[in-house]
Amino acid sequence: MKKSNLLLSLVVPVAFFAFSGCTALKSTGGKTGTELTYQMNPGQSFTMKAESSNELITEQMGQEVKVNMKGGSDNTFRILNTNSDGTLQCEMEFISMKQSMSTPMGENETDYSTWIGKKVMFNLSPAGGVSGFSGFELLPELTASTGEKVTGNLIQKSLQNEFFKLPDQPVKMGETWTVLDSLEIPYADSKLKQKETTVYKIAERTKYEGLDCIRIEAVSKAKISGEFVQQGMQIEMTRETTANSVIYFAIEKGMYISVETTSTANGQVYIPDAAMTIPQKMSGKSSTKVVFN
């Protein structure tokens, strides 16, 4: 039983797709091209609809164990004001959230009901930097389907991959830019460290759902590591993830309208007291659609 409970508690996000951080642009020459910025007017709003599914496979005592997780959310964003430098003052309202986990031991769900209808605020720069967080600390603590505690701090961190970093100059077809980032992820009364490199490429200018869009292809490589205590045992975890994404950025809307991502990960959990190493394999897919209200 302890092994099964331990397994469930180690189901953490497969990959954080993209983070704000230092950006290096490799230019094909010249300054002309398309400028990509997050740009909206006060009073505008949109709903971000996200779905994800992940499969975790571990091997314990010679037996393969599978854990499947599914999640989804609808969050509405409203632009409250625009600063002189183009920074957007944003409000986010939790409309619906779900997360379920299926294991050989049964099924479990996260109860997000105390968050529904709650609102938080943050600032979004034209290039995708997020700051000025307010209200996240007031969200009630939840118990996730894995048994871990979840606070608004984790949601605050997740906004860094909801709004990926854009280049700071106009881009042409075929150009790439690279985002390097390191992040500490709250987990099990501790923090996991993540280092990630994401390379974005301007693939083409096209129509998508009737809007003039830039199609962006992204490849992300991340490494997560950390130590924490679970059920009285010291745990050491490492995991390497590769994710591939296709993004459609609507130029006239100043916002992306679709992101589709697939990811794979390999890692291990080491329990020093038991001298036990548990290998892990993960695969996942996620989609995010933006609907303007």
C-alpha positions as CSV (number, residue, x, y, z in Angstrom):
1,M,0.0,0.0,0.0
2,K,2.8,2.4,0.8
3,K,4.4,1.8,-2.6
4,S,1.1,2.6,-4.3
5,N,0.5,5.8,-2.3
6,L,4.1,6.9,-2.9
7,L,3.6,6.3,-6.7
8,L,0.5,8.5,-6.8
9,S,2.2,11.3,-5.0
10,L,5.0,11.5,-7.5
11,V,2.7,12.3,-10.5
12,V,3.8,15.8,-11.2
13,P,3.3,17.9,-14.5
14,V,5.0,16.3,-17.5
15,A,6.4,19.5,-18.9
16,F,6.0,23.2,-18.5
17,F,5.8,24.2,-22.1
18,A,7.4,27.7,-22.2
19,F,8.6,30.2,-19.7
20,S,9.5,33.9,-19.7
21,G,13.2,34.4,-19.5
22,C,16.2,35.6,-21.5
23,T,15.5,35.6,-25.2
24,A,18.1,35.4,-28.0
25,L,16.9,36.0,-31.5
26,K,18.8,34.5,-34.5
27,S,18.0,36.8,-37.4
28,T,18.0,36.0,-41.1
29,G,19.0,39.6,-41.8
30,G,17.3,43.0,-41.6
31,K,14.8,44.4,-39.2
32,T,11.7,44.1,-41.4
33,G,9.1,41.4,-40.6
34,T,6.1,40.8,-38.4
35,E,6.0,42.1,-34.9
36,L,4.5,39.8,-32.3
37,T,3.2,41.3,-29.1
38,Y,0.5,40.7,-26.5
39,Q,-1.7,43.7,-27.2
40,M,-5.3,44.3,-26.2
41,N,-7.5,47.1,-25.1
42,P,-9.1,47.8,-21.7
43,G,-12.5,46.0,-21.6
44,Q,-11.5,43.2,-23.9
45,S,-11.8,39.6,-22.5
46,F,-11.2,36.1,-23.6
47,T,-11.6,32.6,-22.2
48,M,-8.7,30.1,-22.2
49,K,-9.9,26.5,-22.6
50,A,-7.2,23.9,-21.7
51,E,-7.3,20.1,-21.8
52,S,-4.5,17.6,-21.0
53,S,-3.9,13.9,-20.6
54,N,-0.7,12.2,-19.2
55,E,0.3,8.6,-18.7
56,L,2.9,7.6,-16.1
57,I,4.5,4.2,-16.3
58,T,6.7,2.9,-13.4
59,E,8.3,-0.4,-12.7
60,Q,8.2,-1.7,-9.1
61,M,9.3,-5.1,-7.9
62,G,9.4,-6.2,-11.6
63,Q,5.8,-5.1,-12.3
64,E,4.7,-2.4,-14.6
65,V,2.3,0.1,-13.0
66,K,0.3,2.7,-15.1
67,V,-1.2,5.9,-13.9
68,N,-3.4,8.0,-16.1
69,M,-4.3,11.7,-15.4
70,K,-6.7,14.0,-17.2
71,G,-7.3,17.7,-16.6
72,G,-9.0,20.7,-18.0
73,S,-9.9,24.2,-17.2
74,D,-11.8,27.3,-18.5
75,N,-10.4,30.6,-17.2
76,T,-11.6,34.0,-18.3
77,F,-9.1,36.9,-18.7
78,R,-10.2,40.5,-18.7
79,I,-8.0,43.5,-19.6
80,L,-8.5,46.1,-16.9
81,N,-6.0,48.7,-18.0
82,T,-3.0,49.4,-20.3
83,N,0.1,51.1,-19.0
84,S,2.1,53.6,-21.1
85,D,4.7,50.9,-21.9
86,G,2.0,48.6,-23.2
87,T,1.9,46.4,-20.1
88,L,-1.6,44.9,-19.7
89,Q,-3.3,44.8,-16.2
90,C,-5.2,41.5,-16.3
91,E,-7.9,39.9,-14.2
92,M,-8.3,36.1,-14.3
93,E,-11.5,34.3,-13.1
94,F,-11.7,30.6,-12.5
95,I,-14.8,29.4,-14.4
96,S,-14.3,25.6,-14.3
97,M,-11.5,23.2,-13.4
98,K,-11.1,19.4,-13.3
99,Q,-8.4,16.8,-12.7
100,S,-8.8,13.1,-12.4
101,M,-6.4,10.2,-11.9
102,S,-6.9,6.5,-12.6
103,T,-4.6,3.9,-11.1
104,P,-4.7,0.1,-10.4
105,M,-6.0,1.1,-6.9
106,G,-9.0,3.1,-8.3
107,E,-9.9,6.6,-9.3
108,N,-9.7,10.0,-7.6
109,E,-10.5,13.6,-8.5
110,T,-9.4,17.0,-7.3
111,D,-12.2,19.2,-5.9
112,Y,-11.7,22.7,-7.2
113,S,-15.1,24.0,-6.1
114,T,-13.7,26.5,-3.6
115,W,-11.7,28.2,-6.4
116,I,-14.6,28.6,-8.9
117,G,-15.7,32.2,-9.3
118,K,-12.5,33.5,-7.6
119,K,-10.5,36.3,-9.3
120,V,-6.8,37.1,-9.3
121,M,-4.8,39.8,-11.0
122,F,-1.4,40.1,-12.7
123,N,0.4,42.2,-15.2
124,L,1.4,41.0,-18.7
125,S,4.1,42.8,-20.7
126,P,4.0,43.0,-24.5
127,A,6.8,40.4,-24.7
128,G,5.1,37.9,-22.4
129,G,6.6,38.7,-18.9
130,V,4.2,38.2,-16.0
131,S,4.5,40.2,-12.7
132,G,2.4,42.2,-10.2
133,F,0.5,39.2,-8.8
134,S,-2.4,39.8,-6.5
135,G,-5.0,37.5,-4.9
136,F,-3.2,34.2,-5.5
137,E,-2.3,34.0,-1.8
138,L,-6.0,34.2,-0.9
139,L,-7.0,31.0,-2.8
140,P,-7.9,28.2,-0.4
141,E,-5.5,25.3,-0.2
142,L,-6.6,22.2,-2.1
143,T,-5.8,18.5,-1.9
144,A,-5.0,17.3,-5.4
145,S,-5.9,13.8,-6.6
146,T,-2.3,12.8,-5.9
147,G,-2.8,13.6,-2.3
148,E,-0.5,16.7,-2.4
149,K,-1.5,20.2,-1.2
150,V,-2.0,22.8,-3.9
151,T,-2.0,26.5,-3.3
152,G,-2.4,29.6,-5.5
153,N,1.4,29.8,-5.7
154,L,1.4,26.9,-8.2
155,I,-1.2,28.7,-10.4
156,Q,0.9,31.8,-10.2
157,K,3.9,29.9,-11.5
158,S,1.8,28.3,-14.3
159,L,1.0,31.7,-15.8
160,Q,4.6,31.8,-17.0
161,N,3.9,29.1,-19.5
162,E,0.4,30.3,-20.4
163,F,2.0,33.4,-21.9
164,F,5.2,32.3,-23.6
165,K,8.0,34.8,-24.3
166,L,7.9,36.6,-27.7
167,P,10.9,38.0,-29.5
168,D,11.8,41.7,-28.9
169,Q,12.0,42.6,-32.6
170,P,10.0,41.9,-35.8
171,V,10.5,38.4,-37.2
172,K,10.6,36.9,-40.7
173,M,9.6,33.5,-41.9
174,G,12.2,30.9,-40.9
175,E,13.6,32.9,-38.0
176,T,14.0,31.3,-34.6
177,W,14.4,32.6,-31.0
178,T,15.5,30.8,-27.9
179,V,14.1,31.1,-24.4
180,L,16.3,29.9,-21.5
181,D,14.8,29.6,-18.1
182,S,15.1,28.2,-14.6
183,L,12.3,27.8,-12.2
184,E,11.5,26.4,-8.7
185,I,8.2,24.5,-8.7
186,P,6.4,24.2,-5.3
187,Y,5.9,20.5,-4.5
188,A,5.3,18.4,-1.4
189,D,6.4,21.1,1.1
190,S,9.6,21.5,-1.0
191,K,10.6,22.8,-4.4
192,L,11.6,21.1,-7.5
193,K,14.2,22.8,-9.7
194,Q,13.6,23.0,-13.5
195,K,16.0,24.2,-16.2
196,E,14.5,24.5,-19.7
197,T,15.5,25.6,-23.2
198,T,12.8,26.3,-25.8
199,V,13.5,27.1,-29.4
200,Y,10.6,28.8,-31.4
201,K,10.5,29.0,-35.2
202,I,8.3,31.1,-37.4
203,A,6.9,28.5,-39.8
204,E,4.4,30.4,-42.0
205,R,1.8,33.1,-42.2
206,T,-1.6,31.5,-42.7
207,K,-5.3,31.7,-41.9
208,Y,-6.5,29.8,-38.9
209,E,-10.2,29.9,-37.8
210,G,-10.7,32.9,-40.1
211,L,-7.9,34.9,-38.5
212,D,-4.6,36.1,-40.0
213,C,-2.0,34.1,-38.0
214,I,1.6,33.2,-37.6
215,R,2.2,29.5,-37.2
216,I,5.0,28.9,-34.7
217,E,6.8,25.6,-34.1
218,A,8.5,25.1,-30.7
219,V,10.7,22.4,-29.3
220,S,11.3,22.4,-25.5
221,K,13.8,20.4,-23.5
222,A,13.6,20.5,-19.7
223,K,15.2,18.8,-16.7
224,I,13.4,18.6,-13.3
225,S,15.2,17.6,-10.1
226,G,14.7,17.8,-6.4
227,E,14.5,16.3,-3.0
228,F,11.5,16.1,-0.7
229,V,10.0,14.1,2.1
230,Q,7.0,11.8,1.4
231,Q,5.3,9.6,4.0
232,G,8.3,10.1,6.2
233,M,10.8,9.0,3.5
234,Q,13.4,11.1,1.8
235,I,12.8,11.1,-2.0
236,E,15.2,12.2,-4.8
237,M,13.7,12.7,-8.2
238,T,15.1,13.5,-11.7
239,R,13.2,13.8,-15.0
240,E,14.1,14.9,-18.5
241,T,11.3,16.0,-20.8
242,T,11.0,16.9,-24.5
243,A,7.9,18.7,-25.8
244,N,6.9,19.7,-29.3
245,S,4.3,22.4,-29.9
246,V,2.4,24.1,-32.7
247,I,1.1,27.6,-31.9
248,Y,-1.2,29.9,-33.9
249,F,-0.7,33.5,-33.0
250,A,-3.5,35.9,-34.3
251,I,-1.7,39.1,-35.3
252,E,-4.8,41.3,-35.2
253,K,-5.9,40.0,-31.8
254,G,-2.5,40.4,-30.1
255,M,-2.8,36.9,-28.7
256,Y,-2.3,33.2,-29.6
257,I,-5.6,31.3,-30.3
258,S,-4.3,27.7,-30.3
259,V,-1.5,25.6,-28.8
260,E,-1.1,21.9,-29.4
261,T,1.6,20.0,-27.5
262,T,2.9,16.5,-27.2
263,S,5.6,15.5,-24.7
264,T,7.7,12.5,-23.5
265,A,9.7,12.2,-20.4
266,N,12.1,9.7,-18.7
267,G,13.2,9.9,-15.1
268,Q,13.6,8.1,-11.8
269,V,12.7,8.3,-8.2
270,Y,15.3,7.2,-5.7
271,I,14.5,6.3,-2.0
272,P,17.8,6.3,-0.1
273,D,16.4,4.6,3.1
274,A,15.2,1.6,1.0
275,A,18.0,1.7,-1.5
276,M,15.3,1.6,-4.1
277,T,15.3,3.2,-7.6
278,I,11.9,3.5,-9.4
279,P,12.2,4.3,-13.2
280,Q,9.5,6.5,-14.7
281,K,8.3,7.0,-18.3
282,M,5.7,9.7,-19.1
283,S,3.9,10.7,-22.2
284,G,1.3,13.5,-22.6
285,K,-0.6,15.8,-24.8
286,S,-2.3,19.1,-24.2
287,S,-4.3,21.7,-26.1
288,T,-5.2,25.3,-25.3
289,K,-7.8,27.2,-27.3
290,V,-8.5,31.0,-26.8
291,V,-12.0,32.2,-27.4
292,F,-12.6,36.0,-27.5
293,N,-15.7,37.1,-25.7
